[in-house]
Amino acid sequence: MVGLYRSVAAHLLLACALVVISERTSRAEGVRFDDAGQGNYHETALDATDCSLCDCCTSCQEARCCGCDDGCLLGPCDWLGRHRCQYDGKKRRKLADKHAPANLMGDHVHHQGQWMFEYKYMNMYMDGNKLGTRKLGDRESINVGIAQFSTNRAATPTRMTMEMHMLHIMYGWNDNVTLYAMPMLSSLTMDHIRGPNNPAVVGNLAPLYSSFTTHDDGFDDLGFGALLRLHSDECRDISFNLGFSAPTGDLDQKSSEPTAGLAELELPYPMRRGSGTFNLRPGITFKRYYNHGSLGAQYQTNLPVGTNDEGYSVGDEHRVNLWYSWLPCDRLAFSYRVEGLWREAYQGADPDLAQPIISTARPDMRGGEWLNFGYGTMLLLGDGYLANVELVHPVYERLNGIQLSNNWWLAASVSKGW
């Protein structure tokens, strides 16, 4: 974990150094202006006084280079938004904080005919069990599960890694409606130790508390929908996410690892790559732009419709996010985010999963409450590419029953729009 922190810190320092060097170079050699955001640049010297260039400025520094000491446009907004932002509204949305932090989606709308492609990598790591808010050791998870809940008789999970690769495609149907699709590939790996009633232990094929690993990978559920622009001015955006998901993830994977090859068992709920149902995913996002940063708030849900073919439905999910992105210069932003997350327990049950075997086979031991904190960076690269990375940790979590505890999760993406 220390290595991860060092790696993130090193990347942030490198990004800062590159931007500072670039900014100093541009100040020494002149300033490059982008005509109407189309990628057509021209140069102006530091002693230029042609204030007609003010409409092309993207920062106060560039405005001063043009001799426009009062800034590119009018003064900043007050708290009621009665004045214009210092930046032109369209150009302000081209700076490094134009998107939400990397773990969030559905936060911005494109204009008619515009496309955006984004590749996103996500990694979540869970380590150790909790009963509610109480930490449990690996062997303690087996003993407490058997004594209090009549579960974990055959095994208990000890840690889990989830990796996901996503392609995010957006298209502006018109100026107020953006269509999107999010195909995903996921890879799930869970480590366990065996309990006293495990067939491999009973048959003397493996010792008590011996370890094993299960794995599953493939397509996840397909996310798709439309983002609707409810309001937009120079300083503020409000959009509604009319989101859905289709059940393209597999629920029927099996493994013989738990029994050391004696029998194949269906993988339990956390190791399944989808919900098995069509889901509604409505949400709403508010963004407020300032001269040196932006504020955002988002409410997002994931609501299963009906019951899947296995006889259960995943729990409703609700997320509330608040974030601030600090913009030290046009091409670099740092994000700070607080998230409240609520997940309900599953409804129904898969009859092929024996609940006494392991806690991950119990539908009532899903869901809980989390308070998470995330921090990240956004960097505008050449040719309109945006790099976005965020690391998140739980500050508080209360789990339903015995479950693996979230340790951290990371999201990193590269996107380009045109």
N, C-alpha and C positions, 0 to 999 in steps of 0.2 A: 504493500500500500504506500510506503514511503517513496518507493520508486515511481509510482504513478503521480504522486504530488510533485516530485522533482521534475518529471517529464512535462507536466502541465505548466509548471512555473517556467521551465526553460523555453517552452514554445511561446508563452506570453511575452517573456523578455525579448526573444528574438523578433517577434512581431513588432513590439514597441521600437526596437532598434532600427528595423527596416523602415518603419514609417517616419521616424525622426530624421534618418539620413535622407530619405526621399523628400521630406518637407524642406530641409535645409538646402538641398540641391535645387529645388524649384525656386526658393527665394533668391538664391544666388544667381541663377541663370535666367530667371524670368518665370512667368506663370503661364500654364497651359489651360486654355479655356475650351470647354466642350459646347459646340453650337447646338442648342436645343436638345442636349442629351443624346445626340446621334453618333457620338464617337469621332466627330470631325474637330480636331483640335487646332488652335492657332496660338502663337506665342505673343506675349506682350512684355516689354522690359519693365524693370522696377520703377523707372522714372516716368512711365506713361501717365498721361493725365486725361485720356479720352474716356469721359464718364459714360459714353454710350455703351461701353463694355460692361457696365454695371449689371445689365440684364443677363449677362452670361456668367456672372460670378457665382461660385458655389460656396464661398466662405468670406468672412469679414477680412481675412488676410488678403485674399485676392482683390477685394473691393478697395482696400487701402493701396494696393499696388497700382490700381487704376486711378487713384486720386479721389475715390469716392469714400471719404472718411466716415460718412454716416451709415455705411453698410449698403448691401445690395438693394434692399427694398425698404419698406417701412420698419418701424421698431418691432420688438417682440410682442407676443400676445400677452394680455393680462389674464387673470385667472378666469375671466368670463369669455375669453376668446374674442374680444371686441376689436383687436388690432391684428394686423397681419404678422405672420412670423417674419423673422429677419431674413430667412431664406424664402425664395419662391417656393410655393407649395409643391409643385411637381419635382423641382430639383432637390428639395429637402428630402423627399422620399427616395432619392438615389444615393444617399449616404450610407455609411456602414451599418447604421442601426435600422435600416429599412425593414428588416424581418424581425420576428420575435426570437427569443433564445432557441437554441437548436433542438431542444426536446419538444417544442410546441409546433403545431401546424394549424392551418386554417386561419391565419391572422391578417392576410392582405388580399386585395382584389386587383386584377389587371385590367387594362383598357382593351377595347375591342381589337381583336386580331393579334394580341400579344401572346407569346408563349413563354413558359418557364419550365426548365428541366432541372431537377435536383437529385443528386445521389446522397443518401443518408445512411450512415452506419451507426448502429446502436448496440451497446453492450451493457448488460445488467448483471451484477454479481450479488448473490445472497449467501450468507455464511452464518451457520448456527441457528438453532430453533428458539422460539419464544412461546410461552403460554400467556396470551394477553400481552402484558408489558414485561413479564418476568423472563429473563434469559435462562435457557436450559443447556446443560452440557449434552454431548451426543448420547452417551449412555443414559443420562438422566431422562432424555426424551423418550427412550424406550420404557424405562421404569415408570415414569409419570403417566405415559400413554396407557400402559397396561393397567395400572392401579386406579386411575381416575376416569378414563374414557374407554376402556376396553378396545384400544387400538394400538398400533405400532408393535403388535405381537411378532410380526415377521421381519420388520425393518423400520428404519427411520431415515429420512433424508438428512444430510449434513451440510451440503452446499450445492449451489446451482449457478450455472452460467447460461445466459440467454444472449445470443448474437442475432442481429437482424440487419439485412441489407434491403433498402427500400429505394424505389425509383418514384419520384414525385413529379407528376406531369400536370401542368396547369395551362388553360387556354381561355383567353378573354372572349366569351361569346358576344358580349357587348360591353359598354363601359360600366355597367352595373352588375353583370353576372359573369362569374368565372367558373368554368368547369374544371374538375380535377379528378385524377385517379392515382392510387397508391398501391401498386403491386409490391409484395414483400416476400422475401425468402428469410426463414428463421432457422436457427440451430439451437437446440436445447440439450443441455448436459446436466445430469443430476447425480451427485455422489451420495452413497448410503452406507450404513452399517447394518448387519443382520441381527435380528432378534431371536429369542429362544424358540419360537414356533416356526421359524423359516425352514422349509423342506430341506434345504442344503445343510442346515445345522442338525436337524433331526436325523438325516441320513448320513451324518458324519462326512459330508463332502466339503464342508467349510466350517471353521470354528465360529463360536459365538462372537459377535461384534466384528467379524471380518467385513471388509469393504467390497463394494461393487459399484458399477457405474452404468447408468442407462443413457441412451442418446436418441434423439429424433431430429430430423431436418427435412425441409421442403417448403412448399408454398404456405403462407399464412392466409388469413382471410383478406379479401380484396376490399380496400377502402375506396369510396368514390362519392361524388356529390357536387354541390354548387355553392359558391360563396356569393352572397348578395350584398351589394353596397347599400347600406341604409342611410349613411350620411358621410359627406367628405367636404372639408374646406382646407385652407392652407395649414391649419394646425391640428385638425382632428380627423380621425376615421372611425366609423362604426360599421361593422359588417356582421352578417348572420351566416352561420355555417349550416346549410341543409345537407347534412352528411349521412351516409349509409355505409354498411359493410355487407358483403356477400360471403356465404360460408364455403370458401374454397380451401380452407385448411383441413387436414386429415385428423380424425379422432380415433382411428382404429389401429394404431401402431402397437406392436407387441414386442416383448423382449424375454429371453430366457436367462438373462444375467442374474435376476434376483434369486433364482433357484439353482444357480450353477449348472444350468443346462437340463434340469429335470423336466421342466414344463415352461411353456410360453404363457406369459401373463400380459393382459392389456396394460398399457401405460396409464397411470392415474392422471387426474385433472390438470395439474400444473405442467405436465409433459405433453399436452395436446396443443396443436398449432392453430386452433380456431375455436369458435364458440358453437359451431354447428347450426346456427340460426342466422337469419337476416337481422341486422341490428340497426336501430336508429341512432344517429350520432349528432344531434343538434348542438349548436354552440353559438356564442356571441362574443365578439371581441371589440374592445375600445382601445384606441391608441391616440396619444397626445404628444405632439412634437414641440420641442423647445430648441433654443439655439445650440445648446451643448448636451443634448440628450433627449430621451423620450420616455414616456410612461406608458404602460400597457396593462390591461386587465382582460381576463378571458374566463368565461364559464363554458365548460365542455362536458358532454355526457356520452355514455355508451349504454344503450338500452336494448336488450335482446327482445325479439318479438316471438312469442310462443315458446315451444319446447322442441329440442332437436331430436333426431332419430334415435339417440341413445337414452332418451327419457329424462333429460334434465335441461335447465337453462342456466347460463352463467349469471352472476349477480349484477344488478344495476351499478353503474359507475358514475360518479360526479367529481369533477375537478374544478377548483377555483384557483386561478393564478394571478399574481400581481408581480410586475417586474419594472425595473428601471434600467435603461441602457445609457451609460455615460459615453459621450462622444468627445474625446480629447482632441481629435482632428477628424477631417472628413472621411478618412479611409479606415479608421480604427474605432471600435466601440467595445466597451466592457459591460456585460449584463449581470444583474443581480436579481434573483427571482425567489419568491416564496409561493409554495403550493400547498393547498389543502386538498386531500384526496380521500374519498369515501367509496368503499366497495362493499356491496351486500353479499351475504352467503349465497351459494347456489340453491336453486329450487329443483326438487326432484332428485333423482339419483340414477346412475348407470347400473343396472342390475348385474353386469359382468364384473364390477369392482367389489371385492370383499372388504368392507369397511374395517373389520378388526385387524386386517393385515398391516395397514400403514395409514398414517394420518392424512396423507395426500389423496386417499381414496374416499375421504369423508366430505360430502358436500357442505356440511355445516362448518367445516374448518377451512373455509375460504373467505376472503374479504377481511376488512378491518378499516382502521382509520390511520392516516399518515399526515404529518406536517413535514414538508421537504424544503430544503434550501439549495438553490443552484447558482452557479457562477460560471461565466463563460466569456468568450471574446468573439468578435466578428471583424473580418478583415476584407476590405475590397481589394481584389487583385486586378490584373490587367484584363482588358477586353470585357469588362462588366461582370466578371466572376466574383462571387461572394463566398468566402470560407466562414463557417460558423461552427463553433464547438462549445459544449457545455458539460460540466460535471455536476452531479446532484447527489446530495446525501440526505438521509432521513434525520430530522431533528427529534421527531417523536413518532412512535408507531404503537398502535394497540391492535393486536391480531385476534381474529376469531378462533379460539382453540389453539392447538399446536401447529405452528407454521414456521417456515424458514424466514429469517429476518433479512430485510433489504440492507445491503452494505453500501453500495454506490451504483450509479449507472451513468453512462457516458453517451453523448450523441455528438457526431461530427458530420458535417455536410458541405458539399460544394454545389452551388447553383448558378445558373445563368439564365437571364431573361432577354428577350428581344422582340 
